[in-house]
Amino acid sequence: MYHPALFSGMNVVVTGGGRGIGLEVARQFLDCGARVVVHMGRTIPLDRPDFLDLAAGEGRALLCSADFVETGGVQVLADEVGSRFDSLDVLVNNAGTMVGRFPAAELTDEEYRTILQLNQTSVVEMTRAMLPLLRKGAHPAIVNTVSISARTGGSAGSSVYSATKAFVATYSKALARELAPEGIRVNCVSPGTIATDFHQRYSTPEKLEATRKSIPLGRLGTADDCAPAYLFLASHALSGYITGQVLEVNGGQLIC
Ligand SMILES: NC(=O)c1ccc[n+]([C@@H]2O[C@H](COP(=O)([O-])OP(=O)(O)OC[C@H]3O[C@@H](n4cnc5c(N)ncnc54)[C@H](OP(=O)(O)O)[C@@H]3O)[C@@H](O)[C@H]2O)c1
């Protein structure tokens, strides 16, 4: 665990923070002293963890919801952040999912648009909306969630999703160069196969077990395994000379 004051006084936004990887990232930023706008997802669930309500009650967390696939959905969140923060130190663009497994010949226009809007366009929109606040932050950093599938191509039915993650990785590298003169760093965390709701929806137990056997460290990852990488890349003290990089968190599933 990082020092409890590592992000003391800093303003952080985490998207897709209602469950899975984003929830653990939000928890660890809160534990390290940050004020966090936690975008919980499309809704604010009633059965949320106690630590979020405690932090919200103390004014350290603001819980909000926005559907990034709906027209104007990202702007709803951007407006919430603007009403809460005068400046932003860390933006974590994490919301996303595969949406479904779609064989290439059967993919509908609507499915294609949904996968792109959620995993790709929303990252561009949120980044654009947050840049004025980030420019007022102290040593600002953007950390985007990509995926091992951006490098491997993913598995059957995930071609468009995997390509959106490759887009975000490349977008982040270009942005890192563009924003470096302003002192804004941009990096990515690339999770491997992480045991969250994500795979409960899109992968069978048999597929997950076969994947587990292929992972050199011998197990699937957890949100706990991923979150420290986000805090590391967000912290000027820990990674102030790192920008434009993708940090792979996958137990050795991809070594190249
Ligand atoms: N788990 C893995 O193995 C893995 C591997 C590589 C990359 N990733 C990436 O890691 C990130 C987090 O994944 P996870 O495993 O933590 O998945 P998760 O548990 O399914 O969480 C996904 C988050 O994204 C939000 N989201 C989904 N659709 C949305 C929409 N239309 N508008 C706004 N928010 C939406 C969800 O909110 P709702 O509750 O509203 O759905 C939820 O908060 C994603 O970008 C994912 O692609 C995951």
The ligand as an SDF file (V2000), in Angstrom:
LIG
                    3D

 48 52  0  0  0  0  0  0  0  0999 V2000
  -11.5460   -7.7020  -16.4920 N   0  0  0  0  0  0  0  0  0  0  0  0
  -10.6250   -7.8830  -17.4240 C   0  0  0  0  0  0  0  0  0  0  0  0
  -10.0930   -8.9900  -17.5990 O   0  0  0  0  0  0  0  0  0  0  0  0
  -10.1650   -6.7240  -18.2760 C   0  0  0  0  0  0  0  0  0  0  0  0
   -9.0700   -6.9560  -19.1180 C   0  0  0  0  0  0  0  0  0  0  0  0
   -8.6030   -5.9090  -19.8940 C   0  0  0  0  0  0  0  0  0  0  0  0
   -9.2060   -4.6840  -19.8480 C   0  0  0  0  0  0  0  0  0  0  0  0
  -10.2920   -4.4990  -19.0320 N   0  0  0  0  0  0  0  0  0  0  0  0
  -10.8770   -3.1600  -19.0100 C   0  0  0  0  0  0  0  0  0  0  0  0
  -10.8410   -2.6870  -17.6840 O   0  0  0  0  0  0  0  0  0  0  0  0
  -11.9050   -1.7460  -17.4840 C   0  0  0  0  0  0  0  0  0  0  0  0
  -12.6900   -2.1400  -16.2580 C   0  0  0  0  0  0  0  0  0  0  0  0
  -13.1670   -3.4570  -16.4650 O   0  0  0  0  0  0  0  0  0  0  0  0
  -13.7080   -4.3780  -15.2760 P   0  0  0  0  0  0  0  0  0  0  0  0
  -13.1260   -5.7180  -15.4840 O   0  0  0  0  0  0  0  0  0  0  0  0
  -13.5460   -3.7070  -13.9920 O   0  0  0  0  0  0  0  0  0  0  0  0
  -15.2260   -4.4800  -15.7450 O   0  0  0  0  0  0  0  0  0  0  0  0
  -16.6210   -4.2980  -14.9870 P   0  0  0  0  0  0  0  0  0  0  0  0
  -16.5360   -4.8740  -13.6220 O   0  0  0  0  0  0  0  0  0  0  0  0
  -17.6050   -4.8330  -15.9470 O   0  0  0  0  0  0  0  0  0  0  0  0
  -16.7690   -2.6840  -14.8440 O   0  0  0  0  0  0  0  0  0  0  0  0
  -16.9930   -1.8930  -15.9830 C   0  0  0  0  0  0  0  0  0  0  0  0
  -17.3360   -0.4920  -15.5620 C   0  0  0  0  0  0  0  0  0  0  0  0
  -17.6180    0.2780  -16.7590 O   0  0  0  0  0  0  0  0  0  0  0  0
  -18.9200    0.8500  -16.6170 C   0  0  0  0  0  0  0  0  0  0  0  0
  -19.7000    0.9360  -17.8530 N   0  0  0  0  0  0  0  0  0  0  0  0
  -20.1060   -0.0830  -18.6420 C   0  0  0  0  0  0  0  0  0  0  0  0
  -20.9200    0.3820  -19.6070 N   0  0  0  0  0  0  0  0  0  0  0  0
  -21.0390    1.7280  -19.4060 C   0  0  0  0  0  0  0  0  0  0  0  0
  -21.7550    2.7600  -20.0600 C   0  0  0  0  0  0  0  0  0  0  0  0
  -22.5510    2.5350  -21.1340 N   0  0  0  0  0  0  0  0  0  0  0  0
  -21.6280    4.0180  -19.6040 N   0  0  0  0  0  0  0  0  0  0  0  0
  -20.8640    4.2910  -18.5260 C   0  0  0  0  0  0  0  0  0  0  0  0
  -20.1650    3.3510  -17.8530 N   0  0  0  0  0  0  0  0  0  0  0  0
  -20.2600    2.0720  -18.2960 C   0  0  0  0  0  0  0  0  0  0  0  0
  -19.6440   -0.1330  -15.6980 C   0  0  0  0  0  0  0  0  0  0  0  0
  -20.8130    0.4820  -15.1740 O   0  0  0  0  0  0  0  0  0  0  0  0
  -22.2420   -0.3080  -15.1600 P   0  0  0  0  0  0  0  0  0  0  0  0
  -22.3370   -0.8610  -13.7670 O   0  0  0  0  0  0  0  0  0  0  0  0
  -23.2530    0.7460  -15.4670 O   0  0  0  0  0  0  0  0  0  0  0  0
  -22.1950   -1.3840  -16.2020 O   0  0  0  0  0  0  0  0  0  0  0  0
  -18.5690   -0.4300  -14.6850 C   0  0  0  0  0  0  0  0  0  0  0  0
  -18.4620    0.5740  -13.7300 O   0  0  0  0  0  0  0  0  0  0  0  0
  -12.7090   -1.7300  -18.7750 C   0  0  0  0  0  0  0  0  0  0  0  0
  -12.2920   -0.6530  -19.5810 O   0  0  0  0  0  0  0  0  0  0  0  0
  -12.3180   -3.0490  -19.4320 C   0  0  0  0  0  0  0  0  0  0  0  0
  -12.4650   -2.9980  -20.8220 O   0  0  0  0  0  0  0  0  0  0  0  0
  -10.7810   -5.4870  -18.2360 C   0  0  0  0  0  0  0  0  0  0  0  0
  1  2  1  0
  2  3  2  0
  2  4  1  0
  4  5  1  0
  4 48  2  0
  5  6  2  0
  6  7  1  0
  7  8  2  0
  8  9  1  0
  8 48  1  0
  9 10  1  0
  9 46  1  0
 10 11  1  0
 11 12  1  0
 11 44  1  0
 12 13  1  0
 13 14  1  0
 14 15  2  0
 14 16  1  0
 14 17  1  0
 17 18  1  0
 18 19  2  0
 18 20  1  0
 18 21  1  0
 21 22  1  0
 22 23  1  0
 23 24  1  0
 23 42  1  0
 24 25  1  0
 25 26  1  0
 25 36  1  0
 26 27  1  0
 26 35  1  0
 27 28  2  0
 28 29  1  0
 29 30  1  0
 29 35  2  0
 30 31  1  0
 30 32  2  0
 32 33  1  0
 33 34  2  0
 34 35  1  0
 36 37  1  0
 36 42  1  0
 37 38  1  0
 38 39  2  0
 38 40  1  0
 38 41  1  0
 42 43  1  0
 44 45  1  0
 44 46  1  0
 46 47  1  0
M  CHG  2   8   1  16  -1
M  END
$$$$
